[in-house]
Amino acid sequence: MKKQLGQFFTADTGHISYIGNGAYCYSNSAAMLLASIGETVSPNLIEPLTGVGLGASFGKNGLLFFSHPNLLPDLGIGKALDILGFSYQAKSSRVINKFPLEELKRTLTKEAVILGPLDMGYLAYNPNHKLLKGIDHFVLAYGMEDESIFLHDPAGFPCVKLDLQNLRKAWVAERISYRQGYYRYITSAKQIAERNKNDIYKSALKFFQQIYKRSKNTDVLNGSEAILHFVKKIKTGKISKAQKEHLTFFAFPLGAKRALDFSNFFTFGDKILSKLKYQQAKLFGEAQAAAMGNNSLELIAVLSELAESERNIEKIIIGLKIK
């Protein structure tokens, strides 16, 4: 698979591609892990394969996310690696006091490791870390010496050093609600199956169907209903500063980036889905402008259109006949 999937689908979608971080910390970390074993796979492909950016959900914390409530980044990384034909090891501890430092040291003498979720509030090399407490993040660790670990942080910090005391606080991830145990990491990626583009596309579609079908069995408001629920809150003027900042600093820009990558992905087999996802990307951009301009009427209209688009995408994906 070496260098085969760096550029996956390059069909003309009628729009200009964007290259940037886009809060793709887990996809970028996974791409770096694969690069460490000589495999070039674009994070713009890995991100759709995680499935994380499908759907929408309105959490108990009052925040609107454009992702499925039960599919979380650490699980999404594993699913993307599966679809691409890689095996891997995912490890964590059930005991908060069992900091696996020696195990990590031994592993890093042989191979790189994805660490996460981490709490960004303890990543002291980041100038804004004190403002980021409780925000989840993923990085690639590639070495350790004395009392420090060396990281490639996809948030714009390559080759940074973090002391082990802050590593422990970040890695235990006590404030990250979705963590699977403590000190979770992924390593030992190895290609075990050759997957061509058709194999990857079909496997991904089946996975996407599962995601949407599982959304029917959750007690979290999701899909178009989650978006419309938030629209009602805007109409009643019940949007907090924190909710607006979540959308404008994170959810809208990330939603646009993800939608563009899904649009490119779907060009391989479904032009309608590709077009709908591109339309979503534009809607996210319009929502960003409306929110920053404090134009509530425009934001309501754009989000209502986004909810309809999401409803159509869900219906199409669930109804696909995949051979």
N, C-alpha and C positions, 0 to 999 in steps of 0.2 A: 504493500500500500504506500510505500515511500513516495512522497511528493505527488501522489495521485490526487489528493483531495484538498490541496491548498486552495485551489479555485474549483469549486464544485459545479454549480450550474451558472453558466455565463450567457444564457439566452438574453436577448434584448427585451428588457421589461419597459423600456420607454422612460426610464428615470436614471438619474446619476447616482452611482453608489456612494455611500458614506463610509469612510474609514475612521474609526475612533474607538475610544474605550466603551462609552455608552453603558457604564456600570456593569460590564460583562465580567465581573471578577472571577466567577467560577468557570465560565467558558474560556476565558483567557488563561486561567491557571491550568485547565485541562489541556489546552493547546500547547502550553509550555511543557507540561508533563510528557505529552506525546513527542514533542520536539526533542526532549532529552533522550529519547530512545531512537531518534532518527526518523520520526514520522511527522510529516507536515500536513496538518489538518487545520483549516481556518476556523477561528472562533465564530465566524459568521455562519458556519455550518453547524458547529457544535451547539450553539445557542438554540436554534430550532429543535435539534434532536433531543435536547433536555426536556422539551415540552413545557417548561416553566412559564413561558410567555403566552400560553393559550388561555383564553377565558378572562374572567374578572371575578373579584371577590370583595366583599365589604366586611372587614374584620371587626372583632369585638373591640378593638382599639379605636374604632371610628375612622379608619383609613381605607381608602379605595385603592386596591391593587389590580393591575391588569395581568393577572395570573391566576392559575387554579389554586384553590385554598389548600388542597391536600398533596400537591406535588411541589416539593421543596428543592432548593438548589443542590444539596448534597446527594439526594436521591436522583436528581436529574442528571448529574455528572455520570453516575453509574449507568443510567439508562442509555445515555449518548454513547458511552464506551461500548456497551453491549451491542448497540445497533451498528457501530462501526467495526465490530469484530474483534474487540480487545477484551482480554480478561484483566482483572485488577484485584487488589486487596483493599478493603475498607475496614479500618480498625477504630475502636473507641473504647472508653472505659465506663463502667457503670458506677465507679467509685470516684467521687470528686477529689479525694486525697491521693489517688494513684496517678501521679504525674509521670507519664512514660518517658522521662528524659533519656535514660540510658538506651531504651529501645529505639528512640528517635535518633540518637547519636549513631548507633550501629547501622540503622537503615540509611542515613545520610552519607555514610562512607561508601555505599554501593549505588544509591539511586536518589533521585529527587522525589519530593513528597508534596502533595496538595494538603495544606492545612486549612481546616474550616468546618463549620463556621467559626470565625473569630469575632471578638468584640473590638470594633475599631477604636474604642475609647482608650485602649492600652497600646496602640501602635504609635509609640512615642516619636518616631521619625516623621510622622505626618504632622505638619504645622497646625492642622485643625483637629487633632485627635481628641482634645478635651471637649469639643463640641459634638463628638460622634459616639458618645457612650450609648451602648445598646444597639448600635447599627451592625448588622452582620456583614462579614467579608470573607474572602478566600484569597490565599496567596500560595506561591510555590516556594518551598524551602529547598535549598540546594547545598547547604554546608553549615558546619558549626565549628567554632573554636573557642576555647576558654569558657567565658560566660556569655557568649553571644551566638545568635543564629543568623545566617545570611538568607535573605529573601528577595524574590522578584515579586513586587507588589503591583498588580495590574492597575492600581489607582494612580499610576504615574510615578512610581518609586522603584526603579530597578536597582539591584545590587545593594539594597539597604541592610543595615545591621540592627538587630533588636536584642536587648539584653534578656536573659532567661527569666528574670522576675516578671517583666512585662509580658513575655511570651506566655507564661503560665496563666496570668490573669486574663489575657486575651483569649487563649485557647480553651480555657474551661468554659467560656461562653455562657455563664450563668444567666445573663439577661437575654439570651437569644432563645425565643420561645420554641422554635422548631428543632433545636439540636437533638441529635440522636445519641444520647449519652454525653460523656465529656471527652475532650481531647481527640476529636475525630480527625482522621486523616486517610488519604487515598494514595496508594503507591503500587509499584510492581505491575505497571501496565505492560501487557504483552499481546501481540497480535496472534490470535488463535484461529481466525477465519478470514478468507479473502472475501470482501464484499464489494460488488460493483455498484454503480449508481442506482440501478434498478432495485437491487436488493435493499439498499439503504432507504430508498424512497418508500417502498412498500412496507418495510418494517416500521418506518416512522409513521406512516398513515394509520397502521393498525394501533400503534401506541397512542396516537392522537385521538382515535375513536375511544379507546379505553379511558383516556383522560376525561373526555366529555361525558361518557356514560357514568363514570364514577362521581361526577359532579351532582348527579341526581340523588346520591346517597350521603350527602353531607348536610349538616345543620347550619352551615355558613351560607349566607346569602351570596349567590354567585351568578355568573353569566350576565346577560342583559338586565336581569332583575336587579343585580347589584349596582349597575351603572344608573338605572332609572331611580333606584332608591336614593342615590346620592344627588340626582337631579332634584328630587323632592326637597332635600335638605337645602339646596341652593335657593330654591323658590321661597322657602320659609326664612331664609337668612340665617341658617344655623350652621354656617361653615366657620370653623375656627382658623386662627392664624396657622396653627400646626398642620391642619388638614390642607390648607392652601400651599404651604411650603412643601409638604410631602409631594403634592402633585407637580408643582412647578420646578422643584429641585431634582425630583427623582422620577415619579410615575409617568408623566407626560413625555419627557425626553427619551426615557428608556422605552416606553411604549412605541414611540415612533421608530426607534432604531430596531427594535425586535420585529415590528411589522414589516419593515423593509427587508429584513433577512428572511422572514417567512415568505414574503412575496417572491424573492429570488428563488427560494427553495421550491415553491409550488410551480415555477415555470417549467419544471421538468415534466409534470404530468397533469396539471389542471390550471388552465389559463384563467378560469373564473375565480378560483381561490386566490391566485396570484394578484388579480386585479382588485379583489376585495381587500386583501391585506395592504396593497399599496394605497388604496383609498383610506384605510385605517391610519396609515402612517401620516397622511396629509391631515386627517382629522385630529390626530394627537398634536400636530404642529399648530393647527388652528386653535385647539383648546389651550395650548401653552400661551399663545398670544392673547387670547380672550381673558385668561386668568390673570396674567400680568397687567393687562389693561383695565382690570376690575370691571369688565363688561359681562355682567351676570346674564343678561339676555342672550348674548352670543354664546356664552359658555353652555347655557342650558340647551340651546339649539344644537350645538356641536356634539355634546354628550348624548343627546337623544338620538342623533344620527349614528353616533358610535355604537349605541346600544342596539340599534336596528341592524347595523353591519355585523356585530358580534352574533346576533341571533341567526342571521343568514349563514355565517361561517360555520357555526355549530351544527345547523341543520344539514348543510352540505357534507361536512366531514362525517357525521354519524351515518348519513345515508349512502356513503361510498361503498361500492362493491369491489373489494380488493381480492384479486385472484392469487 
